[in-house]
Amino acid sequence: MTAVEIKKDIYWVGAIDWAVRDFHGYETPRGTTYNNYLILDDEITLVDTVKDDFADVTIKNIKSLTSFDNIKHIVINHIENDHVSSIDRIMNLAPNATIYITEKGKKGLARFFDISRWNIKIVKSGDTLKIGKRTLVFLETPMLHWPDSMVTYIPYDKLLISQDAFGQHLASAARFDDEFITCESVYELDDAVLDYYANILMPFGQLIKAKIAEVQKLGLEIDMIAPDHGVIWRANPGKILQMYMDMANGKAKESVSIIYDTMWHSTEIMTTPIMQGIKDEGLDCKIIKLRAAPMSLAVKEFWKSRGTLFGTPTINNVMFPTVAEILYHLKGLRPKNRIVGAFGSFGWGGGAVKEAYEEFKKMGLEIFEPGLQVNYKPSLEDEKKCYDFGKEFAKKVKEYHQKF
Ligand code: FEO
């Protein structure tokens, strides 16, 4: 896609990755984009680069607007590979440009590249760079989501270039939120935001709250947010800020997800009466079988619902591997404000449900106990127990949801 003017003399010069489905293990069914921006002011400035596979695309887009000889400044907001792995090629074309980056960014960059040839200026929160009629303001956002991260604010245009924050893994010909909503739907966009937040930013809710509060305290006027992935928030930047605040404050649907796996269908059979009990208590319920769905989808559904039940058969006295895997993954994502429980079938010794609860406790989640186990295949009597288990869990979810 050719360069797109997002504000007068500020251009998106990035690339659309329609094909990516595995983003360091996070499944991205909608693809993604790598956004970077070229500012044509007295001193031409490039903000961010793209994944190296797409270096030719951004180079072509930049060349359509200016010669690389004219680029005076390059801002690196974040050094993860999807944004910085083409910097070597960019710097070969613009060897006299100066890079602006945080101290931790510079240290990290040196681990990936020989930076001795490059002019690099370290910046910190509040530092500015005058490039003509515009002045860029840098604001560090450490651990959002890497130690090096920062954002760049341009008061002249009321534009926040926010690197990963507020992004979505969403390949689309639409560059702006309003365009995307017209072509696709609000639901699709909201779901992509949620998916991204759940899988990338979930551990950083408290930092996000603090950083948004800091921005509000600084009184920055923002009428556009341009992230490094997905659509640019032109029509409604307030919406994405509010969504982030809501998620950081623990917002979830008053609903239940059942995430399970099964060996010979016994644990799977349990899910249906459990779901019925939940439904009869008035809550929506979604069932996800782990080997039939990407883990990132299960993580998203976990995050969307106030309550989740994990179903796991016992194998060799422990959890089924896919269930153990998602709990291990969730532990790293440090979820908060969610209630969980577990159920499953066992043949002789049992152990999976107990182990699941041990993991829940380590995560500090709200817990619904006791879990439910059935021996071999659920009998009709067991199915009644499953129904009651679902009903009781739904009651607890409703009670817990009142706190938010
Ligand atoms: Fe899109 Fe943290 O990189």
Boltz pocket constraint, residues with backbone or C-beta under 6 A from the ligand:
constraints:
  - pocket:
      binder: B
      contacts: [[A, 78], [A, 80], [A, 81], [A, 82], [A, 83], [A, 145], [A, 146], [A, 164], [A, 228], [A, 229]]
      max_distance: 6.0
